[in-house]
Amino acid sequence: MTISPSCMDETDPSALTVEQALQRILERCEPVAGSDSVDLNDALDRILATTVTARLDVPPARNSAMDGYAFSGNEGRAGTRLRVAGVSAAGHPWDGTLKAGECVRILTGAVVPESADTVVMQERVTVRDDGITLDADCAPGSNVRHPGEDTRAGTEILSRGRRLTPADIGLLASQGIGEVRVVRRPRVVFFTTGDELAPLGQPLRHGQIHDSNRYTLRALLSRYPVEFVDFGVVADTEQAVREALVRAGETADLILTTGGVSVGDADFVTRLLQQEGEVGFWKVAMKPGRPLAFGRFGQALFLGLPGNPVSVMATFSLFARPALLRLCGTEPEAPWALRARLLEDLRKSPGRTDFQRGILERARGEWTVRSTGGQGSHQLRSMSLANAYIVLPSESRGATAGDEVDVIPFQSVF
């Protein structure tokens, strides 16, 4: 593959569209092999390796949906007087048999006695002495939950490939399941390149900046069920970059780098990938984030993100995130977009799809969006202020205040 010397031109026929690049990445991503058995307390956000079938009916027996009185439904007419024969509480069922004209005081979740089929809420009776009087008619079967109403034993409740949510954890616990089989965590090795990068806590020398990208990547990766290893800052020498790539390629499922994927004299990552690995593509027609290298090095897939911090976040959200989810064993969903009214003019040059940082708000029943200001790929503050991408199509020259534009909320891509 020959690398074009241009990364600044807005129009580049060799650059893939965002959709084409994502398709090529996902075509190469296969779920990692292997699974682990984990305690339910450690299963949140893990990916199920097997389908889970219900062991029990839930609820296991008829129970009351509210605090009230249980009785036979044929006695549910207004004005009926019933004697209270006992109490059924959650975990302490009443085991007697009701006679005609009797009821049982019952609490929410308590077992409904066999001789009863109806519960009237306590607010709809008048209590006097040892009995109650119904204030209104109560239809037979009211306020009773039946066995298996939530789940029935033998039915599929969670599918293989599902990312476990807090509700799923509760569902598994309701079935008495304390351990689940989950997909092995993919191993992600990441590092940054650049002699200008200084670690936190070290005074900056002239020409240096603090390394924010590794902290951003660590924070992003921590949201996914992956094992990640930080190789730190790799020096801008061909030998140092080669050693890092070789070491990562021996153990990782995915290598993530930032920087070194353009065409400068010190951009060794793509050069080494081309010479000693495999380059699938190198440029994407998007802004920010034109130089994006994808391929393979050793046994690992490789995704080389640009060096500028906003470009790192943009390319991670649109490409690395779905790749990680596919490696984890679940199918990534397309980001959900909505239409919003633009509050100010935005400008761009044709040739690349722009993902400008915006502030999305809902007021008086409509969505509106405005820019965070400066859109330079080095301006990380604008990413911190934003909560959405304003998507401007490749062929457009921008948009005018009042136009409806496509917006991707951050919560769907981060």
N, C-alpha and C positions, 0 to 999 in steps of 0.2 A: 504494500500500500504506500503510495507517494503522498507525503503531507504537503499541502499547499502552504505557501509562506504567508497567506493573508488570514488575519483573525479580526481585523478591524472593519473591513468593508461590510456594509449593511446587507448587501446581496452577494451570496456565494452559492453557485449552482451545486457545489459538492456537499453542502451542508444538508443534513436530514431535517425534516420537520420534527416537531416535538412528538407527534403521533408515530412517525416512522421509527424514531430513536427508541421510544418506549417499547414498541412492538419487537424490535430486534433484541432488546435487553431481555424481555420476558420470554422470548423464544429460547434463550440460552439458559434460563433459570429453571432448575428442577428442585423440588423439595429435597432437603438433605435426608440421607438415610439414617435410620436408627431412632430409637425412642427411649424414654425414661419413665419410670413409675415415680410419681411425686405425691407427697402429702397434699391433701386438699387445701391446706393453708398456704401452700406454695404454688398453687396452680393458676392463680389469676394471670390473665393475658397469655398463658401458654396455649399451644395449639394441640387440640386433641388428635391423638394418633389412631384412635379407634372410635367407632360409633358406640354410644352408650344407650343401653336399653333399661327401661324402668324395671326395678325389682319388685316394687310394691305398688298397691293402689294408694293414691293420696287424694283425699283423706282415706284412711283405712276403714273408717266406720262413719255412719251418719252422725253429723254434729251440727250444733246450732251456729247460725251466722251472727247472732247477737244475744245480748242479755235479755231474758224474758221468761216465758212460761211455756212448757211443752205439754201437749194434750192431744187427744184424738180429734182429727179435723172435722168429724161429723158433729162436734159440739161447739163449732166456731161462730155461732150467731151472736149478735150484739145482745147484751143483757144476760148472757149465760153466766151462772155462778158456779165456780169450780173450787174445790177444796185443794189446798197445797199439801201433797202427800210426802214430799221429800225434796232434796236438792241434788242436782247433777252439776258438778264443777269440772273444769278442764283437768284431766288426770285423775278425777275421782267420780266415776260414773255412778248413777243411781241404778241399782240392779233389781228393783222391785217391779211389780206389775200394776199398772194403773187400772182402777175400777171406773165405771161410768161416773161422771161428775167430778173426777179428780184431775189434777195437773201436777207438774213438777217444776219447781223453780230451777231455771237452767241458765248457765253462764256461757259466754261466747267460747266456742271451741269444744264445749262439753258434749259427750255422747248423748244422743237423743234415745230415750228408752224404747225398747221394742214395741211397747204398747202405745207409743205416741208417734205422730207423723207430722205435726204442725207446731210451730213456735210463734207466739205473739210477742212483739216487743213490749218491754215493761212500761213504756210511755203510753200504751194503748189499753191499759187496764186500771181498774180502781181496786186498791188493796184494802181489805177490811178483815180484821181478826185473823182467822186461819185460812182465808181464801181470797179469791179475786173475782171481779166481775168484768167481762169483756165490754169495752166502751164502744166497739164497732165490730162489724163482721170481719172474720179472719178466714181467708181462703185456705182450704186443705192443702197441706204441703208447703205453706209459707215458711221462709227463713230457715230451711233445712238444707244442709250441704250433704251430697250423697257420695258414697265410696267411689273412688276413681274419677271424681269430677274434675280434678286437676290433672292427674296422670293415672294411666292404667298399667298394671304390671304387664310386661312383654312388649310395650310400645317403645319405638325409638324416641328418645327425648333430646339427644344432642348428636350432631353428625360429625364424623371424622373431618378434620380440617377447620373446625370452629375455634375461633379465638375466645377463650373463656372469659366471660364477664362476671361481675359481682352477682348478678341474678343467676347465672349458670352455677356458680359455686353454691349458692343457696339451694338450687334445684337438686344438685348432686347430694348435698347434705340431707335433704328431705328424703332421699332414697337410701340413706345409711351408707353411702359410698364415701370412704375416707381417703382413697388413693385413686389416681387416674393415670392412664398411659398418655404421655404427651410427646410430641415430636422433639427430637434432640435440638438443643439450641444451635443454630448456625454460628460458626466462629468467624468473627469479623476482625481483621487487623486493620488499623488505620494509623496514618502518620501524615505529618505536614512536611513540606520542603521549603527552604528559603533561609539564606544566611542572615537575612534582615530580621528574623523572628527571635525575640528574646523571651525567656520564660518569665512567669509572674514572680515577683519578689526580687527581680534583678534589675538594677538601674539600666535605663536605656542609653546605649551609646549613640553617637551621632549617626543617623541613617537607619536606626532600628525601630521596630514597632513590637508591641506585645503580641504573642501568638494567641489570637482569639479563636482561630478555626478549630483547634483540637478540643477546646472546651465546648464549643458549639456542637461538634460532632459527638462528643461524649454525652452531652445532654440529649441530643436527638436519638442516639442509639439506645439510651436508657429507657426509652418508651416502647421498645420492641423486645420480643422474647429471643434475644440473641446474647451470645457470649462475646464480649469485645475486648481487644487487647490494644493498648496504646503504645506504639513504637516511638512516640515522641517526635522531636524535630530532627529531620535527616538533613545533613549538610548538603550544600549544593555542589557535590562532586559526583562524577559518574560512578566511582567505586562505592561511595556511601549509599547512593540510591540503589545500585545493583545489589549490594549486600542486603539491604532492607527488603527489596522485592523477592530475592531468593529465599530469605528466611520466612517471609510471610507466605510465599507460594508453597512452602512445604507443609503448612499446617492449617491455613485458613480456607474457609469456604468462599469468602469475599474479601478482597483488598480494597480499602477506600483510601484515597490520597487527596490532598489538596495542594494545588500549585504544581508547576513543572510540566504542564500539559499544553503549553503554547508552543511558540517556535523560537524562543529566545536562545541565546548561547548557553544558558544555564538550565534550560528546560529538558532535563534528562529523562523524565519519567516516560513520556511518549516515545522518545527515541529508543530507550531500552525495551519498552514493550514491543515496539516494531521489530527490533533486532533479535530479541531473545524470547519473546512471548508471542502473543497474537493480538492484533488490533482489529476489532470489529467495525468501529467507526471512530471519528475524532471530532467532528464538529456538528453542532445542532443550530438550526436557524431560530434562535431564541435570544432574548435579552432580558435580564442578565444571564450569562452562562454559555456563551458561544463555545469555548473550548471544553469539550466533555469527551474524555477518552473512555471507550469501553472495549474490553477484550478478555484475555486470560493470561495469567502468568503462573507457571507451575501447575498445581492442581486447583488453583483458585480462580474464580471470576475476578475481574478487575474493573473498577470504576474510578476513573481519575477526575475529580471535581476541579473546577477552576480555583485560583488562589484568592480572589477577592471574596470577602466574607458574605456579602449578599448573594453572590453567585453560588457560593457553597450551599447556602440554605435553599435557594431556588432549585438548584439541580438535585439536591437531596430530596426535597419534597416531591418533585415530579418524576424522578427516576430511581434514586436509591430506595426510597420508601416502598414502592411496589415490588422492586427486586427482593428486598428483605422479606416482605410478606410471602412472596412466592417461595423463597428458600425455606421459610418457616413452615410451609405446608398449607397455607391458606391462599385463596384467590383474592388479589387486591381489587377493590372496587374503584371505579373511576371517580375522580373528585367530583363532588356535586357542585354545580354552578347555579347561580341565580342572576336575574336581570335587576339592575339598579340604575337609578337616575343619577347621572354625573353632575356634580355641583360646580365644576370648573373645567376650563379647556385643558386638554392634554395633547401634547405633540409627540410625534415619533417619525422616523424615516421608514419607508417601505423596505421590505426584505427580510424582516425577522418578526416573530410574534413577541410582543412585549408583555412582560408580567410586572406591571408597575405596582408599587406598594400603595395600598389605600386603606382608608378608615371607613368601614361599612357600618351604617347605622339604620335603625328603623324608626321613623317618626310619622305620626298621623297616618298610619296604615300603609306606608310605602318605604321601600328600601332606597337609601341614598348612599353615595360613595364619593369620597374626595381624596385627593392625593396627600401623602405624608410630606410632600415637598421634594427635596433633592432625590434624584433617582440613580445616582452614581452607584456602581457595584461595590464601592468601598465604603458606602455610607450605612453602616450597620445600625445607627440610631434610627434610621427610617424604617428598618425592619422591626425594631423594638416597638415603634409607635403603631405599626400597621396591624390589622387583623384580617386582611384579605389581599388577594391579587386582583388588580384590574387588568383584564386580558384584552389587549388590543391586537387585532389580526395582523398577519404578516403584511398584507397588501395595503393596509390603511396608513394614513398620515396622521392619525390621532383621532380625537373625538372632541365634541363641543359641549359646553355646559348645557344641560337639558337632555342630552342624548341618553338612551338606554344602552348600557354596556354590560358585557359578561363579567361576573365577579366570582372568584373562587374563595370562599372563606377558609382561613388558615386551619380551622378545626377539622377540615376534611382532608388535609394533606400533611399535617404534622402530628 
